[in-house]
């Protein structure tokens, strides 16, 4: 057959009898480089796909989503319809509740778990606190519990693959009178005996560590010294809730928002399930982590807990440049201050004197706190406050939490944290998960059982 006009065959026979065209030329240095580059690109794409399948946040997932203008990120957690039955249900979608579900799934291989939250994830006390984290407690059992939590905090971002913005900037507690000095020195010695970092600072050392503090002897509450825990600090409260929610969801936990508990069904002294606004949920184990509403949930099961719920207030200022790089606490005047990453002063106040379930408090508490803040930090005198809010704290008579099973089989409570709940979040979830899974407390929370109010 005649060849078409102008067509030249690309395949030729060499003098050695082999086919010779562009595809069969020997590799040059340049072509080797391009083959290696192509192999490297394909390997990166493979890693991106693998990380994407695992919902892992990384530089590769960031690059991948950049090509779609970050519009196709996978949801951090699903929004499932409740199943008819679960092996365990956690009531309360705050940090403690989500951490409990996470550790039940991770450490105790319980996969059929639900977290029910009447509002949205982290919308309660988790998002309404001043984010202080420390473990320098006087009582041995408290020190053990909070230091267990602090050790988890130190690796939590890596564990959850989510930046909880944990900042170990140090926490300083001030002494304003001779009794404060004695108490803080005693606590420093107790901390050291328990292996917890703690140092006592003189007035001059306090001033050196935080130069903006007014250490004049003429102020109403003079600074006579203080303690410092350098491992302590702050974290981002929303990120803690979101990180645990994402981690729990990845292990199969159902996170059910806008699902309010209306009743607890019992068969004698055994729980059978929960009545909720989304229907009845059958379960043999119920863990209640509802903060200020824990006593309300307990009443549904016929229990009366030794708790009082009160508003605890906090407020933030307008943002300014970095001015305070630590956390300073003053128990005598109930004024705590740190600075957020956005530049706002985060100020914590004391509890109101009355029992209430309102997420706001009285004006005199805020006024008294700001008066104390201005005396200790005159540099803040011209700053304006932007927001004020309150959380509902549940307080036990001995100011210690309850992490315990109850007389009703399958019903467990984690409550009574008072003003110290956020700092305990990962440790609380870990120990409560152990208690629910084994129906027995861990040695670190054995002292915080409900029976102590009977046995002493």
Secondary structure, DSSP 8 states (H G I E B T S, - for coil): ----TT---S-EE-TTS-EESGGGS---HHHHHHHHHHHHHHHHHHHHHHHHHTT--SHHHHHHHHTTTT-----SS------SEESEEEE--SHHHHHHHHHHHHHH---SEEEE-SS-TT-SGGGSS--EE----SSHHHHHHHHHHHHHHTTHHHHHTS----B---EEEEE-SHHHHHHHHHHHHHHHHTT---EEE-HHHHHHHSTTS---TTSTT---EEEEETT-EE--HHHHHHHHHHHHHHTT-EEE-S--EEEEEEETTEEEEEEETTEEEEES-EEE--GGGHHHHHHHTT---SEEEEEEEEEEE---S----SEEEETTTTEEEEE-TTS-EEEEEEE-SS----S---HHHHHHHHHHHHHH-GGGTT--EEEEEEEEEEEETTS--EEEE-SSBTEEEEE-BTT-TGGGHHHHHHHHHHHHHHSS--TTTGGG-TTHHHH-
